[in-house]
Amino acid sequence: MVFRTGWTVYLLVFICILLSSEVTGQSGVMPCKAYGTVKYKGNSVPDECEVKALIQGTEYANTKVTQSNYYLSIPADDLSTQKKEGWVQDEYITLKVEGYSGVTLFKAKSGDTNININLTTMGVLNLTTWGKIKALFK
């Protein structure tokens, strides 16, 4: 059985292109992967706190804190569509931790980015709940 070398090379190149498009998405850009620790006044935050990645107020990824660590994979935007599916180069991504106020900003880029989140204030209590708590002690 004789194989033509030219067809084998073309087939291998085609398979590699297909595999790389599956890994990187339609836009050809790898996701932005943010990871690090989450601390509140230097102490670990409770497990299961949710960390969200927002771009211009829209959420594109979320995860739960485990042993003070988080890991987010934020998809890249497919520039061939009008809909925004994720980040573009040098766009700012906001990291927000549920239950805490304040945010952490960083510039989006392809690949891994170590971003430690250091929180200093808790989120604002719901005023309705606060009113009910005060009523209990009258």
Sequence and secondary structure as in RCSB ss.txt:
>XXXX:A:sequence
MVFRTGWTVYLLVFICILLSSEVTGQSGVMPCKAYGTVKYKGNSVPDECEVKALIQGTEYANTKVTQSNYYLSIP
ADDLSTQKKEGWVQDEYITLKVEGYSGVTLFKAKSGDTNININLTTMGVLNLTTWGKIKALFK
>XXXX:A:secstr
    HHHHHHHHHHHHHHHHHHHHTTTT   EEEEEEEEETTEE  TT EEEEEETTEEEEEEE BTTEEEEEE 
B  TTSSS  SB TT EEEEEETTB   EEEE  SEEEE  EEE SB    HHHHHHHHHHT 
